[in-house]
Amino acid sequence: MAASTRARPVGRLFGLGALYVVLATYAAAVVLPMVWLFYTSLKNNEEIFASAWRLPHVPHWENFVSAWVRAGIGRYFLNSVLVTTISVALILLVSAMAAYALTRFRFRGNRVIFYAFLAGLMVPSQLALVPLFFLVNGMGLLDTYAGLILVYIAFSLPFTVFVLSGFFRTLPHELAEAALIDGCTQIQAFWRVMLPLAKPGLVTAAIFNFLGIWNEYLFALVMISSERLRTLPLGLANLLMVTHYENDWGALFAGLVMVMIPTLAVYCLLQGQITKGITVGALKG
Amino acid sequence: MKRDARRLVVLFLLPACVVYAVLFVYPVISSLLLSLYDWDGFTQQRHFVGLGNFTRLLGDDPIFWTALKHNAYLLSVPTAIILAGALFFAAALTSGIRGARFFRITYFFPNVMSMVAITLLWSFIYNPSFGLLNAVIRPFQHGKSATVWLDPNHIMPSLVAPIVWCALGFYLVLFLAGMENIPSSFYDAAKVDGANAWQQFRSITMPLMWDVITVAVVFLVIGGLRIFDLIYVMALGYPNEQSQVISTYLYEQAFTNAHMGYGIAIAVVLFVLVFAATAIAMRLMRREQVEY
C-alpha cells in the first residue's frame, strides 16, 4: 500500500523541493514559538524586553521557582490532576454501565434514552450555563470540586455513551451468555468479560475526556471562585491578568512552559492513540 | 427479560440518567423557560416579559450584532484557511514523501494544548514590546514603528492565526484518514487517461472526501460560534466592542451585569444558531453519495 501511494500527484505538481519548503515553513510556525517560549522562560525581565531573539546570559531558573511556588502553578497543577482523574474515572464507569445496559438488553424506553443522550451532542454547553450555576449553588456545591466534577460528568455523557455504545454493539452477546452459564452474575459478566473487551473504546473515550477536562475553562470559571481551588487553565489565565500589573514576565513564561511540558510528554506517548481515536470517532460516527 | 437482567438495566442506567437529567436536561430546559423572564438572579422576583429579551437583543442591541459579526468572521475566515491548508497538507503527506510522519505529528501537537495556554503563547507572540512576531518581521519593515497586533484595527485578523494554528492539525489527521481510504488504483486509472494532478484532486479526491469535509465544516462552524476562551483570556477578562463574541457577551451580561434572563436569551440564540448552522451546512454540502 505504501509503495503504491507513492504515485500520488501533489509532489510533481509543485516540485518536490517547493513542497518541502512549504511543509518545513509550517512546521517552523508550529515549533518556533515553542522554542522561543522555552528559552525566553529563562530570561529576566530586562533581557525579555531588550531583544526577542537573544539567548539569556545566564539561565534564570528562579523564574520556574517563582511560577511554581509564588504564582501557584504547582498547586493548580495538582488541582487539575485531581479533578481530571476523578472526573474521567467516573465518566468512564457511569457511561460504560449505561452504554452496556442500552446495547445489551432490549426494554421499553431503550431507544428513547439512547437518543436523549445523543441529542446532547447538539447542545452547546453555554445553553445550560446560567441555570447550572444556580442549581449547583442550590445544592451547596458551588466552589467545590464535587460540583465541578458532577458538571463535567453530565456534559461528557452524550459523547462517551455514544462512543462506548458503538464498541459494545460490536461485541458478541454470546460471550456474556457463556459467562452467565459458567455461573457469573450479570454484573460479573459485565465487569470481568465485556468491559475488558471494550478496552479500545474505553481508551479512546478516556483520552478525549482527559484532554477536554484538563483544558476546560468556562465551567471552571463559573463554578470555582476560591484561589486555592483553581484548576490549571483558571490559574494560568489569572496569572496572565496579574502579570499585566506585576510585570514579572519571566515567571509567566516559565509557568506556561511548565504547563506545556506534561502535555508534550503525554502527547509523545499517546499521539498514535489520539490520532487513531479522531479517525474512529469522526469517520465512523 | 429475566429478573436479574432487569435489575442490572435499572442499576446500570440509573447513575447516568440521574446525573444527565438533573445537570444537563433540567438546566437546558430551564434556560429555554428563563429566557422569557427579566431576572437578576439574586432576588426571587422574576418578571415575565415573553419574547421581550429576544426583541431587545435582536432589535435594539448593537453590541449583540457586533458580537455576532465577530463570530461570523471567526467561523468563516479560519474555516476557509484550515480547510484549504489541511486538504493541501493531507494531499502532500499521502503522496509518499519522506518525513510525512514527522510533519503529521508536529502539525497536530497544538491541538492537545489548552486554549488558555495557546492564548497565552499568542499574546506573547503578539506583544508589541517583546513579541516574537514583530521580531520576525522587523527586517522587512524598513524602520516603520512596531505593529500593535491586538489593537482595535488588528485584533480580528490577529485572532485568526491562533485558531488556525490550534485546529489545522486536527483536520489534517481527519483528512489523512479519509485520503488513505481511497484506493490508489483510482489514481493509476486517471493517469492512464492523462489527468493532471489538479484534475485528479478535483475528480477523485474531492468527491470521495466530501462526507469528511462536511463533518469538518460542521465542526469548524460550531467551534466558531461557541468560541470563548481565546477572546476572554486575550482581553484579560474584559472584551470590549472590538472583540466581543456571543459567548463572552453572554458571560458578561449574566455574571458581570447580573442580567440573567438576558444572558440566557443570548445562550438560546447561540443554541439556535448552532442548530441552524449545522442544518444549513449539511444541506449545502449534500451531494449524491459516491460508493466505492
Interface residues (C-beta under 8 A of the other chain):
Chain A: M1 A2 A3 S4 T5 R6 A7 R8 P9 V10 G11 R12 L13 L16 L19 Y20 V22 L23 Y26 A27 A29 V30 V31 L32 P33 M34 W36 L37 T40 I48 F49 S51 A52 W53 V94 S95 M97 A98 Y100 A101 L102 F105 R106 F107 I113 A116 F117 G120 M122 V123 P124 Q126 L127 A128 L129 V130 P131 L132 F133 F134 L135 L150 V151 I153 A154 F155 L157 P158 V161 T185 Q186 I187 F190 L211 W214 N215 Y217 L218 L221 V222 L232 P233 L236 A237 L240 M241 H244 W249 L252 F253 L256 V259 M260 T263 L264 V266 Y267 Q271 I274 T275 I278 T279 A282 L283
Chain B: M1 D4 A5 R6 R7 L8 V9 L11 F12 L13 P15 A16 C17 V19 Y20 V22 L23 F24 V25 Y26 P27 V28 S30 S31 L34 G41 G85 F88 F89 A91 A92 T94 S95 G96 I97 G99 F102 F103 R104 I105 T106 Y107 F108 F109 P110 V112 M113 S114 M115 V116 A117 T119 L120 L121 W122 S123 F124 I125 S129 F130 G131 L132 N134 A135 W165 G169 F170 V173 L174 A177 G178 E180 S184 Y187 D188 K191 N196 A197 W198 Q200 F201 V212 V215 I222 L225 R226 F228 D229 Y232 V233 L236 G237 S247 L250 Y251 A254 F255 M260 G263 I264 A267 V268 L270 F271 V274 F275 T278
